[in-house]
Amino acid sequence: MMHPEYLSEGSVVGITCPSGYVSAERVSYAVTVLERWGYRVVVGSTVGNEHHYFAGTDAERLADLQQMLDDPTIDAILMGRGGYGMSRIIDDIDWRGFVKKPKWICGFSDITVMHSHVQAQYYIPTLHSPMCGAFKPDTELSEWLLSLRKALTGQPLVYPTSRCAYNRPGKATAVLTGGNLAMLAHLTGSASEVDTTGKILYIEDIGEHLYNVDRMLLNLKRAGKLAHLAGLVVGSFTDMQDTERPFGQTVEEIITDKVREYDYPVCFGMQAGHQTVNYTLVLGALHTLHVTDEGGVLSLVH
């Protein structure tokens, strides 16, 4: 497995927006904090750029991202935001420069497309992490935002979760993969399809109808993505919606039903995803998941 180098004083972080529009103002405080962390920051041409919903045309977003992937002086790429748009350009990216000099890809939500593609094709770890909008005066010193800095510098990452009636006890050590559920289902059958065999799968989502969560999990199950896991970690499922005639199950019950016949550990309540508290996870790296009746712990294995 190739592994990006950890960052140190003077390392360079590029900021680009390969998906939805983000204002320059929203990015500015992230630049300030990253510089306080001791990094130099390069802001891409897509920051503040707009084309309808997107941070520029497909060609503009691709060119900005490609430039940063190719630039050997850039050590990490932080995405301005997610939204939608990565799958419109993923097949046109030239990965040769990135593979020659891997760098940390940082982001979540729509950036799951890029995480999954890199894991599937190149086996290089990436960071499921907060993006620029998370950097604010009242979050700058938060433990969860500082977890991004810890991940970038190779420090230990250990995340405990609270007791949950839907947890399934067990222990597993395996590579962590996954991300946004809608994106994982969307990628099924493509070159970016998530490989879950023998892995710990992490999932999260926002703003979905309960029946659609059920449908997306069925998509993954029918594609064989839930049968051979080493473990399952469930992050935040925020702003879930129901139909006029209730679906009849909570998110926890939907997920539990889809994996009921398997015997791997299942851990609910990971504080990562579309919520204020959003810890950084190192996808593509070895983790230990330990779930007991008292809760779960996900730990990065160095």
C-alpha positions in Angstrom: 0.0 0.0 0.0 1.3 3.4 -0.9 0.8 6.0 1.8 0.8 9.8 1.6 3.5 11.4 3.7 2.4 13.0 7.0 2.5 16.8 7.2 4.9 18.9 9.1 5.8 22.6 9.6 5.8 24.2 6.2 3.8 21.5 4.4 1.5 22.8 1.6 -2.3 22.3 1.7 -4.3 23.0 -1.5 -7.9 24.0 -1.4 -10.2 23.2 -4.3 -13.9 22.8 -5.0 -14.6 19.9 -7.3 -18.3 19.8 -6.6 -20.7 22.5 -5.3 -20.2 26.2 -5.2 -18.5 27.7 -2.1 -17.8 31.3 -1.4 -14.3 32.7 -0.9 -15.5 34.0 2.5 -16.5 30.6 3.6 -13.0 29.3 2.8 -11.0 32.3 4.3 -11.1 31.2 7.9 -10.0 27.7 7.0 -7.0 29.3 5.4 -6.3 31.2 8.6 -6.5 28.1 10.8 -4.4 26.0 8.5 -1.7 28.7 8.5 -1.8 28.7 12.3 -1.2 25.0 12.2 2.0 25.8 10.4 1.0 25.0 6.8 1.3 27.0 3.6 -2.0 27.2 1.7 -2.7 27.3 -2.0 -6.2 28.4 -2.9 -7.5 27.0 -6.2 -9.4 28.9 -8.9 -12.7 27.2 -8.1 -13.0 28.8 -4.7 -15.6 31.5 -5.2 -16.1 30.5 -8.8 -19.6 29.5 -9.8 -21.5 27.9 -12.7 -25.1 27.2 -11.8 -25.0 24.8 -8.8 -21.3 24.1 -9.3 -18.0 25.7 -8.4 -17.4 26.2 -12.1 -18.0 24.1 -15.2 -17.0 20.5 -15.2 -13.9 21.4 -17.2 -12.9 24.2 -14.8 -13.4 22.0 -11.7 -11.5 19.1 -13.3 -8.6 21.4 -14.3 -8.3 22.9 -10.8 -8.3 19.5 -9.1 -5.9 18.0 -11.7 -3.4 20.8 -11.2 -3.3 20.1 -7.4 -3.1 16.3 -7.9 -0.2 16.8 -10.3 1.7 19.4 -8.2 4.5 17.6 -6.3 4.8 20.5 -3.9 1.2 20.0 -2.5 1.0 17.6 0.4 -2.7 17.5 1.0 -5.9 18.7 -0.7 -8.8 20.0 1.4 -12.1 20.2 -0.4 -14.0 23.5 -0.1 -17.3 21.6 0.2 -19.2 18.6 -1.1 -22.7 18.9 -2.5 -22.7 17.2 -5.9 -20.4 17.1 -8.9 -17.5 14.8 -8.3 -19.0 11.9 -10.3 -19.3 14.2 -13.3 -15.5 14.5 -13.5 -14.0 11.4 -11.8 -13.5 9.4 -15.0 -11.5 12.2 -16.6 -8.9 12.6 -13.8 -5.4 11.6 -14.7 -4.0 9.9 -11.6 -0.4 9.4 -12.7 1.0 12.3 -10.8 -1.0 11.5 -7.7 0.2 7.9 -7.7 3.8 9.1 -8.2 3.4 11.4 -5.2 0.3 10.5 -3.1 -1.2 13.3 -1.0 -4.0 13.4 1.5 -7.4 13.9 0.0 -9.6 15.5 2.7 -13.4 15.8 2.6 -16.6 13.9 2.9 -20.2 13.8 1.5 -19.9 14.0 -2.3 -16.1 13.5 -1.9 -17.0 9.9 -1.0 -16.8 9.4 -4.8 -13.1 10.3 -4.8 -12.4 8.4 -1.6 -14.0 5.2 -3.0 -12.3 5.6 -6.4 -8.8 6.0 -4.8 -9.4 3.0 -2.5 -10.8 0.8 -5.4 -8.1 1.7 -7.9 -5.0 2.6 -6.0 -5.3 1.4 -2.4 -4.1 4.8 -1.1 -5.5 6.1 2.3 -7.6 9.2 2.3 -9.3 11.3 5.0 -13.0 11.4 5.5 -12.9 14.8 7.2 -14.4 18.2 7.8 -14.2 20.7 4.9 -13.7 24.4 4.8 -17.1 25.4 6.2 -16.2 23.6 9.5 -13.4 26.0 10.3 -14.9 28.7 12.5 -13.8 30.7 15.6 -16.0 28.6 17.9 -14.8 25.3 16.4 -11.1 26.0 15.9 -10.0 24.4 19.1 -12.6 21.6 19.1 -11.4 18.1 19.6 -13.2 16.9 16.4 -11.7 19.6 14.2 -8.2 19.0 15.6 -8.7 15.3 14.7 -8.0 16.4 11.1 -4.7 17.8 12.2 -3.9 14.6 14.1 -4.7 12.5 11.1 -2.5 14.7 8.8 0.4 14.4 11.2 0.1 10.7 11.9 -1.0 10.9 15.5 -3.1 8.2 17.2 -6.8 8.3 16.6 -9.2 6.5 19.0 -12.9 7.2 18.9 -15.2 5.8 21.6 -19.0 5.6 21.1 -21.8 5.4 23.6 -23.9 2.4 24.5 -26.6 1.6 21.9 -29.3 -1.0 22.0 -28.7 -1.8 18.3 -25.0 -2.4 18.7 -23.8 -6.0 18.0 -20.7 -6.9 20.1 -17.6 -8.2 18.6 -14.0 -7.3 17.6 -12.4 -7.0 14.2 -9.2 -5.5 12.8 -9.4 -4.6 9.1 -9.2 -1.7 6.6 -11.8 1.0 7.1 -13.8 2.0 4.0 -17.0 3.7 3.1 -18.5 7.2 3.5 -21.8 8.7 2.4 -24.4 6.0 1.8 -26.1 7.7 -1.1 -22.7 8.0 -2.9 -21.8 4.4 -2.2 -25.1 3.2 -3.7 -24.6 5.6 -6.6 -21.2 4.1 -7.4 -22.4 0.5 -7.6 -21.3 -1.1 -10.9 -18.7 1.7 -11.7 -14.9 1.8 -11.6 -15.3 3.6 -8.3 -17.4 0.9 -6.6 -16.6 0.4 -3.0 -14.8 -2.9 -2.1 -16.1 -4.1 1.2 -14.9 -7.6 1.4 -13.1 -8.2 4.7 -13.3 -4.4 5.5 -14.9 -2.4 8.2 -17.6 -0.3 6.4 -18.5 3.1 7.6 -21.8 4.8 6.5 -23.6 8.1 7.1 -26.1 10.3 5.3 -28.3 13.4 5.5 -31.8 14.5 4.4 -33.0 11.2 3.0 -36.4 9.7 3.3 -36.4 6.5 5.4 -37.7 4.4 2.5 -34.7 5.6 0.4 -32.2 4.6 3.2 -33.9 1.2 3.0 -33.6 1.1 -0.8 -29.9 2.2 -0.8 -29.0 -0.4 1.8 -30.8 -3.0 -0.3 -28.8 -1.9 -3.3 -25.6 -2.5 -1.4 -26.9 -5.8 0.0 -28.0 -7.1 -3.4 -24.5 -6.1 -4.8 -22.9 -8.3 -2.1 -21.5 -5.3 -0.2 -22.9 -6.3 3.2 -22.3 -10.0 3.3 -18.5 -10.2 3.8 -17.7 -7.3 6.1 -15.4 -7.4 9.0 -17.5 -4.9 10.8 -20.0 -2.0 10.3 -19.7 1.5 11.8 -22.7 3.8 11.6 -22.2 7.5 11.7 -24.8 10.3 11.8 -28.0 10.0 9.8 -29.3 13.6 10.2 -32.5 15.3 9.1 -34.1 12.0 8.1 -37.6 12.4 6.6 -40.7 10.2 6.5 -43.5 10.0 4.0 -47.2 10.9 4.7 -47.8 7.2 5.3 -45.0 6.3 7.8 -42.3 3.9 6.7 -42.6 2.1 10.0 -38.9 1.8 11.0 -36.2 4.1 12.4 -32.8 4.3 10.7 -31.4 2.1 13.3 -34.0 -0.6 12.7 -33.6 -0.3 8.9 -29.8 -0.9 9.2 -30.2 -3.7 11.7 -32.6 -5.5 9.5 -30.2 -5.4 6.5 -27.3 -7.0 8.4 -29.3 -9.3 10.8 -28.2 -12.5 9.2 -24.5 -11.7 9.5 -22.3 -12.0 12.6 -19.8 -9.2 12.4 -19.7 -6.4 15.0 -22.0 -3.4 14.4 -21.4 0.0 16.0 -23.9 2.9 16.0 -23.2 6.4 17.1 -19.9 7.3 15.5 -19.6 11.1 15.6 -18.7 11.6 12.0 -20.7 12.8 9.0 -23.3 15.6 8.4 -23.4 17.0 11.9 -21.5 19.7 13.8 -19.2 17.2 15.5 -17.4 15.5 12.6 -14.3 13.5 13.5 -11.7 12.6 10.8 -11.5 9.0 9.7 -8.6 7.5 7.8 -10.2 5.5 5.0 -8.0 2.8 3.5 -6.1 2.3 6.7 -6.1 -0.5 9.2 -8.4 -0.1 12.2 -9.6 -2.1 15.2 -13.3 -2.0 16.0 -14.3 -3.3 19.4 -17.9 -3.3 20.4 -19.2 -4.4 23.8 -22.5 -3.9 25.7 -21.0 -0.7 27.0 -20.3 0.9 23.6 -17.8 0.7 20.8 -14.3 1.9 20.1 -12.8 2.5 16.6 -9.0 2.8 16.7 -6.5 3.5 13.9 -3.7 0.9 13.8 -0.3 2.4 13.1 
